[in-house]
Amino acid sequence: MPTGKSIRIYLADATVTGIRFAELVNWTGQGLACPRNRLSELTSWPEVSKPGVYFLFEGRSSDAKSLAYIGESENVLERLTSHDRQKDFWNEVVIFSSKDDNLTKAHVKYLESALVSLAKDADRYQLENGNIPTASSLPRADRDAMEEFIENSRMVLGVLGYTILEPLLPSSRRSDSGMETTDLNNANNPLMDLSFTVNGLVAKGALTDEGFVLKKDSQLSKNQSESMPGRSANIKAQFVAAGNLVEHPDYFLAVSDLLLSSSTYAAAIVAGTSRSGPQSWKTSDGQTLKQREDMSLQTS
């Protein structure tokens, strides 16, 4: 099993939407989240007037992908002052710097390049960055230290509510002992390789901690019956409008992995009619999702 982590979050004014300072136990890095309208208050936080990387986030109030921007600076606060004048989309910033002042320009350039690459791969946000920045050349020991910094930053971002670096379908992870994990999101778990065949169409899916992922290259019906729930119809229409579903002569094709809240929503938008997700989705050995869930309850 993977080792656990402890993250401490300090609420500067005892509100969850104000300035939050986050740190991971035994990590020299530090994260700070700040609403845009309180940017002036960061002058009293020395943590942001030093080299670091930062994420600008758009408010999450629309159905489309939110915008985000990832940058670096030798003085993050000065760079944010510039962004406050030149970039309109964002309403919150999350900053990462080091407590021991060991981050250099080369380090933060390396971090910026790696973080942009990870965010593009995860495809959760629409990045305002253009191309992936060129990574700095670092000694092996420094590269390993920065990779650890990235992993810890990813966890802190997630706890602060931003999954920008989290892939929808995580691959197999290994614990500190080198043993493969066996959690729900493990790529070898049968629930990560589900299928649903209806009217000659084949869809693939996975049950994850966040909900149900309809996998890329799944085929979806172009027809919709009156029994299809309105919520499912709206979700499908949004995916079509966003370009996540591309029209073919006989079906829609998913051109990216799509996260839904349940297997039933996924089954409905695939079939174009009301469907039970637990009864529709099957593992590679032919068991339904409901059968697998019942087995889990019996052995727990």
C-alpha positions as CSV (number, residue, x, y, z in Angstrom):
1,M,0.0,0.0,0.0
2,P,1.2,3.6,-0.6
3,T,2.4,5.5,2.4
4,G,0.1,8.2,3.7
5,K,0.7,11.9,3.8
6,S,-0.2,14.7,6.1
7,I,-1.0,18.2,4.8
8,R,-1.6,21.2,7.1
9,I,-3.6,24.1,5.9
10,Y,-3.6,27.5,7.7
11,L,-6.7,29.7,7.0
12,A,-5.3,33.2,7.4
13,D,-8.7,34.7,8.3
14,A,-10.5,31.5,9.2
15,T,-12.4,31.4,5.9
16,V,-12.1,28.6,3.3
17,T,-12.3,31.1,0.4
18,G,-9.6,33.5,1.7
19,I,-5.8,33.2,1.8
20,R,-4.8,29.6,2.6
21,F,-1.2,28.5,3.4
22,A,-0.5,24.8,2.9
23,E,2.5,22.6,3.8
24,L,3.3,19.0,3.6
25,V,4.9,17.3,6.6
26,N,8.7,17.0,6.1
27,W,8.6,18.9,2.8
28,T,10.6,22.1,2.3
29,G,8.1,23.4,-0.2
30,Q,5.1,25.5,0.6
31,G,1.8,26.4,-1.2
32,L,-0.3,29.5,-0.9
33,A,-3.7,30.1,-2.4
34,C,-5.0,33.7,-2.7
35,P,-8.2,35.2,-4.3
36,R,-7.4,37.8,-7.0
37,N,-9.3,40.5,-5.1
38,R,-6.9,40.1,-2.2
39,L,-3.6,40.2,-4.2
40,S,-2.5,43.3,-2.4
41,E,-2.4,41.4,0.9
42,L,0.4,39.1,-0.4
43,T,2.9,41.9,0.3
44,S,2.9,40.7,3.9
45,W,3.7,37.1,2.9
46,P,7.5,36.8,2.2
47,E,6.8,33.3,0.8
48,V,5.7,34.8,-2.5
49,S,8.5,37.4,-3.0
50,K,11.0,34.7,-4.0
51,P,11.5,32.2,-6.8
52,G,8.6,29.9,-7.4
53,V,5.9,28.6,-9.8
54,Y,2.3,29.6,-9.8
55,F,-1.1,28.6,-11.2
56,L,-3.8,31.1,-12.3
57,F,-7.3,29.6,-12.2
58,E,-10.6,30.8,-13.6
59,G,-13.7,30.5,-11.5
60,R,-15.4,27.1,-11.8
61,S,-18.9,28.4,-12.7
62,S,-19.5,27.1,-16.3
63,D,-20.0,23.7,-17.9
64,A,-17.0,24.2,-20.2
65,K,-13.4,23.6,-19.1
66,S,-12.1,26.3,-16.9
67,L,-9.1,28.3,-18.0
68,A,-5.7,28.1,-16.2
69,Y,-2.2,29.4,-16.7
70,I,1.1,28.1,-15.3
71,G,4.1,30.3,-14.9
72,E,7.4,30.8,-13.0
73,S,9.3,33.8,-11.7
74,E,12.3,34.7,-9.5
75,N,9.8,37.0,-7.7
76,V,6.3,35.6,-8.0
77,L,4.6,38.6,-6.4
78,E,6.1,41.0,-9.0
79,R,4.9,38.7,-11.8
80,L,1.4,38.5,-10.4
81,T,1.2,42.3,-10.3
82,S,1.8,42.2,-14.0
83,H,-0.7,39.5,-14.6
84,D,-3.3,41.4,-12.6
85,R,-3.1,44.2,-15.3
86,Q,-2.7,42.0,-18.4
87,K,-4.7,38.7,-17.8
88,D,-8.5,39.0,-17.2
89,F,-9.7,35.4,-16.9
90,W,-8.4,34.4,-13.5
91,N,-9.8,34.8,-10.0
92,E,-7.4,32.8,-7.8
93,V,-3.7,32.0,-7.8
94,V,-1.9,29.1,-6.1
95,I,1.9,29.7,-5.5
96,F,4.6,27.2,-4.7
97,S,8.0,28.3,-3.3
98,S,10.6,26.8,-1.0
99,K,11.1,27.4,2.8
100,D,14.9,27.0,2.5
101,D,15.4,29.4,-0.4
102,N,17.1,26.7,-2.4
103,L,15.0,27.2,-5.6
104,T,16.9,28.9,-8.4
105,K,15.8,30.2,-11.7
106,A,16.9,26.9,-13.3
107,H,14.8,25.0,-10.8
108,V,11.6,27.0,-11.4
109,K,12.1,26.8,-15.2
110,Y,12.3,23.0,-14.9
111,L,9.2,23.0,-12.7
112,E,7.2,25.2,-15.1
113,S,8.0,22.9,-18.1
114,A,7.1,19.7,-16.2
115,L,3.9,21.2,-14.7
116,V,2.6,22.5,-18.1
117,S,3.3,19.1,-19.6
118,L,1.4,17.3,-16.9
119,A,-1.5,19.7,-17.1
120,K,-1.8,19.2,-20.8
121,D,-1.7,15.4,-20.4
122,A,-4.4,15.5,-17.7
123,D,-6.5,17.8,-20.0
124,R,-8.7,19.0,-17.1
125,Y,-8.3,22.7,-17.8
126,Q,-7.9,24.7,-20.9
127,L,-4.4,26.1,-20.6
128,E,-3.7,29.6,-21.6
129,N,0.0,28.6,-22.0
130,G,1.1,28.2,-25.6
131,N,3.8,25.6,-26.2
132,I,5.4,23.6,-23.3
133,P,8.3,25.8,-22.0
134,T,11.8,24.4,-22.5
135,A,13.0,22.6,-19.4
136,S,16.3,23.7,-17.7
137,S,19.2,21.3,-17.7
138,L,19.7,20.2,-14.1
139,P,22.1,17.7,-12.4
140,R,20.6,14.3,-11.7
141,A,20.2,15.1,-7.9
142,D,18.4,18.4,-8.6
143,R,16.1,16.7,-11.1
144,D,15.1,14.1,-8.6
145,A,14.5,16.8,-6.0
146,M,12.3,18.7,-8.4
147,E,10.3,15.6,-9.3
148,E,9.5,15.2,-5.6
149,F,8.6,18.9,-5.5
150,I,6.1,18.3,-8.4
151,E,4.5,15.3,-6.7
152,N,4.0,17.1,-3.4
153,S,2.7,20.2,-5.3
154,R,0.2,17.9,-7.1
155,M,-1.1,16.7,-3.7
156,V,-1.4,20.1,-2.2
157,L,-3.2,21.4,-5.3
158,G,-5.7,18.6,-5.1
159,V,-6.4,19.3,-1.4
160,L,-7.0,22.9,-2.3
161,G,-9.6,21.8,-4.8
162,Y,-7.6,21.9,-8.1
163,T,-7.1,18.6,-9.9
164,I,-5.2,20.2,-12.8
165,L,-2.4,17.7,-12.6
166,E,-4.5,14.6,-12.0
167,P,-5.1,12.2,-14.9
168,L,-8.7,10.9,-15.3
169,L,-7.3,7.4,-15.6
170,P,-4.3,6.9,-13.3
171,S,-1.9,4.2,-14.3
172,S,-0.5,1.6,-11.9
173,R,1.4,3.2,-9.1
174,R,4.1,1.7,-6.9
175,S,4.5,2.0,-3.2
176,D,7.8,3.0,-1.5
177,S,8.6,-0.7,-1.3
178,G,8.3,-1.2,-5.0
179,M,5.1,-3.2,-4.8
180,E,2.2,-2.4,-7.1
181,T,-0.8,-0.8,-5.3
182,T,-4.2,-2.5,-5.2
183,D,-6.5,0.5,-4.7
184,L,-9.6,1.1,-6.8
185,N,-7.7,3.3,-9.3
186,N,-5.1,0.7,-10.0
187,A,-4.9,0.1,-13.8
188,N,-5.0,-3.7,-13.2
189,N,-8.3,-3.5,-11.2
190,P,-11.2,-5.1,-13.3
191,L,-13.3,-2.0,-12.7
192,M,-10.8,0.0,-14.7
193,D,-11.6,-2.0,-17.8
194,L,-15.4,-2.0,-18.2
195,S,-17.3,-2.3,-21.5
196,F,-20.9,-1.8,-22.7
197,T,-22.2,-3.0,-26.0
198,V,-25.6,-1.9,-27.3
199,N,-27.0,-1.9,-30.9
200,G,-23.6,-2.8,-32.3
201,L,-21.9,0.1,-30.6
202,V,-19.0,-0.5,-28.2
203,A,-18.1,1.8,-25.3
204,K,-15.3,1.4,-22.7
205,G,-15.3,2.8,-19.2
206,A,-13.7,2.8,-15.8
207,L,-15.0,3.3,-12.2
208,T,-12.7,5.7,-10.3
209,D,-12.7,7.6,-7.0
210,E,-14.2,10.6,-8.8
211,G,-17.0,8.9,-10.6
212,F,-17.2,7.1,-13.9
213,V,-14.9,7.7,-16.9
214,L,-16.2,7.1,-20.4
215,K,-13.0,6.3,-22.2
216,K,-11.7,7.8,-25.4
217,D,-12.8,6.0,-28.7
218,S,-16.1,4.9,-27.1
219,Q,-19.0,4.8,-29.6
220,L,-22.3,6.5,-28.6
221,S,-25.7,6.3,-30.2
222,K,-26.9,9.3,-32.2
223,N,-30.5,8.5,-31.4
224,Q,-32.3,9.5,-28.2
225,S,-35.5,8.0,-27.0
226,E,-38.1,9.9,-24.9
227,S,-37.1,7.7,-21.9
228,M,-33.6,9.2,-21.8
229,P,-33.3,11.3,-18.7
230,G,-33.1,15.1,-19.4
231,R,-30.0,15.4,-17.3
232,S,-28.2,12.8,-19.4
233,A,-29.4,14.4,-22.6
234,N,-28.0,17.8,-21.5
235,I,-24.7,16.2,-20.6
236,K,-24.4,14.6,-24.0
237,A,-25.3,17.9,-25.7
238,Q,-22.6,19.7,-23.8
239,F,-20.0,17.1,-24.8
240,V,-21.0,17.5,-28.4
241,A,-20.9,21.3,-28.2
242,A,-17.4,21.2,-26.6
243,G,-16.1,18.9,-29.3
244,N,-15.6,15.9,-27.0
245,L,-18.0,13.9,-29.1
246,V,-17.5,13.9,-32.9
247,E,-20.3,12.9,-35.2
248,H,-19.8,10.0,-37.5
249,P,-22.4,8.6,-40.0
250,D,-23.8,6.0,-37.5
251,Y,-22.6,7.2,-34.1
252,F,-20.8,9.7,-32.0
253,L,-17.1,9.0,-31.2
254,A,-15.5,10.1,-27.9
255,V,-12.3,11.9,-28.8
256,S,-11.2,12.2,-25.1
257,D,-11.8,10.6,-21.8
258,L,-15.0,12.0,-20.2
259,L,-15.8,12.1,-16.5
260,L,-19.4,11.6,-15.4
261,S,-20.8,11.3,-11.9
262,S,-22.2,7.8,-12.3
263,S,-22.1,4.7,-14.4
264,T,-25.9,5.2,-15.1
265,Y,-25.3,8.6,-16.7
266,A,-22.6,7.0,-18.8
267,A,-24.8,4.1,-19.9
268,A,-27.7,6.4,-20.8
269,I,-25.6,8.7,-23.0
270,V,-24.1,5.7,-24.8
271,A,-27.4,4.0,-25.4
272,G,-29.5,7.1,-26.0
273,T,-32.2,5.7,-23.6
274,S,-32.7,5.1,-19.9
275,R,-30.3,2.5,-18.7
276,S,-29.0,1.0,-15.4
277,G,-25.3,1.6,-15.2
278,P,-24.6,-1.3,-12.8
279,Q,-26.5,-3.7,-15.0
280,S,-25.0,-2.4,-18.3
281,W,-21.3,-2.2,-17.7
282,K,-19.3,-5.4,-17.6
283,T,-15.8,-6.5,-16.7
284,S,-13.6,-8.4,-19.2
285,D,-14.8,-11.7,-17.7
286,G,-18.5,-10.9,-18.3
287,Q,-19.5,-9.9,-14.8
288,T,-21.8,-6.8,-14.5
289,L,-20.7,-3.9,-12.4
290,K,-23.5,-4.7,-10.0
291,Q,-22.2,-8.3,-9.5
292,R,-18.7,-6.9,-8.7
293,E,-20.2,-4.4,-6.3
294,D,-22.2,-7.2,-4.6
295,M,-19.1,-9.3,-4.3
296,S,-17.2,-6.4,-2.7
297,L,-19.9,-5.9,-0.1
298,Q,-19.9,-9.6,0.8
299,T,-16.1,-9.7,1.3
300,S,-15.9,-6.4,3.2
